[in-house]
Amino acid sequence: MNRKKETIREVVQHTLAEHEISDEFALSEHVVVYPGDCLNLLRTIPTESLQLIVTSPPYNIGKEYEKRLHLDRYLQQQAQIITECVRVLSPRGSICWQVGNYVDRGAIIPLDTVLYPIFSGLGLRMRNRIIWHFEHGLHCSRRFSGRYETIIWFTKSNDYVFNLDAVRVPQKYPGKKYFKGPKAGQYSCNPLGKNPGDLWVIPNVKSNHVEKTEHPCQFPVELIERLVLSLTNEGDWVMDPFLGTGTSIIAAFRHKRRGAGAETVHRYVKLARQRIHQEMNGTLRTRPMDKPVYDPNKASNALTITPWKENTAQTMLFQKNPKYRRKANR
């Protein structure tokens, strides 16, 4: 039986490796990169045929690849796309919508809070609001710098695919045992690892990241890998309505799933195809899923050593800056 399962996996992997990238959707395809509007792609996909829809839509903040809209108009546009996504989603499938904040005259509006009623109104059930934490980004001067985004995970029914064992992470105390009761002396943790929880610490793709391309808001592959492994099975379809540089398809292909996506910017379509081909050839460089987050102190990075005398850095700020000095004298 095990040999039969392994043979099926080998056949699927071999088939995917040989398959070309199509620009039109068909259930017989394995990788689809549609060069155009996602609604046009979605309308060609049969009802209830996709297992996972995962994406990071434009945040309506004026990036080069988006047209800034009034928030109400933006939500109407999103609702139209989400409605089509729900139509093509399998009864056991999931939708993961990764978003940040919409900024309106200096005030932030968390997009997951205003998108939730759209999903709920279509009958979807939220399973998690996952916080994706990262340590690098733009520095703010009039509010605390943003260092997280959210993934809102919805399912179409109560009978959905969830493979927890595929994404378990190392236990914090693997040697911990029950100290009383009928299980006293036995190990108390799951030997396969622990549930990763709903706070995911994964580096975002910035200038020195191994996956960095010219795209300004790029998914790290490992973020999507965790969703693909936990919410789909081998051979399932994974679709990204806003494909960008192809990360969602790369994560799907890597784990023997089928992948589809749409992208309107020509150079990103070209870049996505290049990266997917590299993944097929085994030459794409990505950050491994199980790699610990870099700790500059443990690595003895010289940049962690302060150039100022101990306990004087903050004092120097107040002494040199007249604005702070006036406040201190009040």
C-alpha positions, 0 to 999 in steps of 0.5 A: 500500500505504501509503495502504491502511494509513493508511486502515485506521488512520483508520477504526479511529480514527474508529470508536473516537472514535464508540464509547460506553463499554460496561459489559459485554465483547463482542469487538465493543466498543471500550471497556469499563468494568465496574463490579464484580469483575474475576473476573466480567468475566474470566469473560465474555471468550473464551479467548485473545482479549486481547493485553495485560493490564496492571495494578497490583493492590492491594499489600495495605497497607491502602489505602482501596480494598483489604481488608488480608489475610494475605499467604498469602490475598492470594497465593491471591486474586492466583493466582485472578485471574492464572489467569483472565488467562492463560486469556484471553491470546493466544498472542502476548500479554503480562502486565505486573504492576506492584507495590511492596512489602508491609510486615509490621511494618516489614519489606518483602516485594517482591511481585514475588518472591512473585508470580513462582512463580504466573506461572511455575507457569502456564507463563509466561516472564518477559521483563523485570523493569522498574524504574520509578524516581520521585523523590517519595513518602513519606519513611521515618525507619527505612529508605531511602525507597522510590523505585521499583516493578517491572513484571514482564513475562511472555509466553505463548510465545516468539513474542510481539509486541514492537515495539521501534522504537515506543518507542525513546528518543534516543541519548546519543551520536547522532554516535558512529561506529565507529573501526575495522573494516569499518564504520569511519567509519559511525554506530554507533547506530540512527538511530531511537533506542536501546532504553529499557532496563529502568530507566524514569525516569517521574514518579509522579502526585503532588499537582502532577502534571497527571494527579492525581485523588483516587485515591491510587495512580494510574498515569501514562499515559506508563508504560502507553503504552510498554507498549501501543506495544511489546507490542500492535498497532493494534486489539488488546485491552488489559485492566486487571483493577484499572482505577482511574481508567482510565489503561490504557484511556486509553493503549490508546485513544490508540494505536488499541487497544481497552481493557477494565477492571474497578473495584469502587469506584463513584466511581473507575468514574465518574472513569474514565468521565469521563477516558476521555470526555475522552480521546475528546474530546481534552481530557484533560491528560496528561504527554507521553511525550517530555517530559524529567523536570523538573530544578529546577537547570536551571530555576533554581528558587529552592527549590534555593538553600540558606537556610543558609551553605555547608557548615554545614547538617549541622553545625547538625543535630548542634549543635542536636539533643541526640540527635546531640550525645550520639552525637558525644561518645561 
